[in-house]
Amino acid sequence: MLLQTFFALATISSFHLEKPKKVKHVRMIVEYAERHDQDPYELIALALTESNLNPRAVSWAGAVGLFQVMCKYWTKPLGYKTIKQCEKALFDPYTNMKAGVHVLTTYRKRYTHCQGDLAYRCYYAGQGWIKRTGRLRSKIERYENKVRVTREIIRVLYQDFIEGIRADVRAKI
């Protein structure tokens, strides 16, 4: 089923990563990933899933920016004094990306049920996702699947583009 979904999406979907509105964010994410030993495909997939690479996105729940970070939960861990201060700072795409990576890696480091791709479930629903049942559990699982499929589509459709950016970054280091 996942494979069928992947190929169906790959043939009809393009995320337009080379468009000017998105390319600067893709480049920023790839550069950060390269310098900080992160998977650029994963980070781009997460940002696409969360905001479609829109740095001004705000969700109905109050998540902000490219990576849709919830200041309601992450203000103190990110070093901000107030939610408003956190939200203001996270409208900066670079700051938001760093915060999103922090959230993802924190879950992976702290919780055994947030390892590997299960970290996407934690990113979406917090470390308590494991206790969820029914429709909410299905929604959490669909989110994980969406990020994984998006990551693989990007790997297929945009590998040359992303690897070109990575080569440029390596040449500068």
C-alpha positions as CSV (number, residue, x, y, z in Angstrom):
1,M,0.0,0.0,0.0
2,L,2.8,2.5,0.9
3,L,4.6,1.7,-2.3
4,Q,1.5,2.2,-4.4
5,T,0.8,5.5,-2.6
6,F,4.4,6.6,-3.2
7,F,4.4,5.9,-6.9
8,A,0.9,7.5,-7.4
9,L,2.1,10.6,-5.6
10,A,5.5,10.7,-7.4
11,T,3.8,10.6,-10.8
12,I,1.3,13.3,-10.1
13,S,3.0,15.4,-7.4
14,S,5.7,18.0,-7.6
15,F,6.5,20.3,-4.7
16,H,8.0,23.0,-7.0
17,L,11.1,23.2,-4.8
18,E,12.9,25.1,-7.5
19,K,10.5,28.0,-7.5
20,P,12.0,31.3,-6.1
21,K,9.6,31.4,-3.1
22,K,10.7,28.0,-2.0
23,V,14.3,27.6,-3.2
24,K,15.7,30.0,-0.6
25,H,14.2,27.9,2.2
26,V,15.3,24.6,0.6
27,R,18.8,26.0,0.3
28,M,18.8,27.1,3.9
29,I,17.5,23.7,5.1
30,V,20.1,21.8,3.0
31,E,22.9,24.0,4.2
32,Y,21.9,23.6,7.8
33,A,21.5,19.9,7.5
34,E,24.9,19.5,5.9
35,R,26.6,21.6,8.6
36,H,24.8,19.8,11.5
37,D,24.8,16.2,10.3
38,Q,21.0,16.1,9.6
39,D,19.1,14.5,6.7
40,P,18.1,17.3,4.4
41,Y,15.4,15.1,2.8
42,E,13.8,14.5,6.1
43,L,13.9,18.2,7.1
44,I,12.5,19.4,3.8
45,A,9.8,16.7,4.0
46,L,8.9,17.9,7.5
47,A,8.7,21.5,6.5
48,L,6.6,20.7,3.4
49,T,4.2,18.6,5.4
50,E,3.9,21.2,8.1
51,S,3.7,24.5,6.1
52,N,4.4,23.8,2.4
53,L,7.6,25.9,3.1
54,N,5.6,28.9,4.1
55,P,7.6,30.8,6.8
56,R,4.5,32.9,7.7
57,A,2.2,29.9,8.3
58,V,0.1,29.8,11.5
59,S,-2.0,26.8,12.3
60,W,-5.4,26.8,14.0
61,A,-3.6,25.3,17.0
62,G,-1.1,28.2,17.2
63,A,1.9,26.4,15.6
64,V,4.1,28.9,13.6
65,G,6.5,29.1,10.7
66,L,8.2,26.6,8.4
67,F,8.3,23.8,10.9
68,Q,5.1,24.7,12.7
69,V,6.6,24.8,16.2
70,M,4.2,25.1,19.1
71,C,5.5,27.8,21.4
72,K,2.8,26.8,23.8
73,Y,4.9,23.7,24.6
74,W,8.4,24.8,23.5
75,T,8.9,28.3,24.9
76,K,11.1,27.4,27.8
77,P,13.0,24.5,26.2
78,L,13.9,26.9,23.3
79,G,15.1,29.5,25.7
80,Y,12.3,32.1,25.5
81,K,10.6,33.8,28.4
82,T,7.2,34.2,26.9
83,I,5.0,32.5,24.3
84,K,4.8,35.9,22.4
85,Q,8.6,36.2,22.4
86,C,8.9,32.7,21.1
87,E,6.3,33.2,18.4
88,K,7.9,36.5,17.2
89,A,11.3,34.8,17.0
90,L,10.0,31.8,15.2
91,F,8.7,33.8,12.3
92,D,12.3,34.0,11.2
93,P,12.8,31.0,8.9
94,Y,16.3,30.1,10.2
95,T,15.3,30.3,13.8
96,N,12.2,28.3,13.1
97,M,14.2,25.6,11.3
98,K,16.6,25.4,14.2
99,A,13.7,25.1,16.6
100,G,12.0,22.4,14.5
101,V,15.3,20.4,14.4
102,H,15.6,20.8,18.2
103,V,12.0,19.5,18.7
104,L,12.6,16.5,16.5
105,T,16.0,15.6,18.0
106,T,14.8,16.1,21.5
107,Y,12.0,13.6,21.0
108,R,14.4,11.1,19.5
109,K,16.9,11.4,22.3
110,R,14.4,11.3,25.2
111,Y,11.8,8.7,24.2
112,T,12.3,5.2,23.0
113,H,8.9,5.4,21.2
114,C,10.1,8.4,19.3
115,Q,13.0,6.7,17.5
116,G,13.5,6.8,13.7
117,D,10.4,7.6,11.8
118,L,8.3,7.3,14.9
119,A,9.7,10.7,15.8
120,Y,7.2,12.1,13.3
121,R,4.4,10.9,15.5
122,C,6.0,12.7,18.4
123,Y,6.5,15.8,16.4
124,Y,2.8,15.8,15.4
125,A,1.2,14.7,18.7
126,G,3.8,14.8,21.4
127,Q,5.4,12.0,23.3
128,G,2.0,10.9,24.6
129,W,1.0,9.7,21.1
130,I,1.6,6.2,22.1
131,K,-1.5,6.3,24.5
132,R,-3.8,7.5,21.7
133,T,-6.4,5.2,20.2
134,G,-9.1,5.2,17.6
135,R,-9.4,8.0,15.1
136,L,-6.7,10.1,16.7
137,R,-4.2,7.3,16.6
138,S,-5.1,6.8,12.9
139,K,-4.5,10.5,12.2
140,I,-1.1,10.4,13.9
141,E,-0.1,7.3,11.8
142,R,-1.3,9.1,8.6
143,Y,0.9,12.1,9.5
144,E,3.9,9.8,9.9
145,N,3.2,8.1,6.6
146,K,2.8,11.5,4.9
147,V,6.2,12.7,6.0
148,R,7.9,9.4,5.0
149,V,6.2,9.4,1.6
150,T,7.1,13.1,1.0
151,R,10.7,12.4,2.0
152,E,10.9,9.6,-0.6
153,I,9.2,11.6,-3.3
154,I,11.7,14.4,-2.7
155,R,14.6,11.9,-2.8
156,V,13.4,10.7,-6.2
157,L,12.2,14.0,-7.8
158,Y,14.7,16.5,-6.4
159,Q,17.9,14.5,-5.7
160,D,20.0,16.2,-8.3
161,F,18.8,19.7,-7.1
162,I,19.5,18.9,-3.4
163,E,22.8,17.1,-4.0
164,G,23.9,20.1,-6.0
165,I,23.3,22.4,-3.0
166,R,25.0,19.9,-0.7
167,A,28.1,19.9,-3.0
168,D,28.2,23.7,-3.0
169,V,28.0,23.7,0.9
170,R,30.8,21.1,1.1
171,A,33.0,23.1,-1.2
172,K,32.6,26.1,1.1
173,I,33.4,24.2,4.3
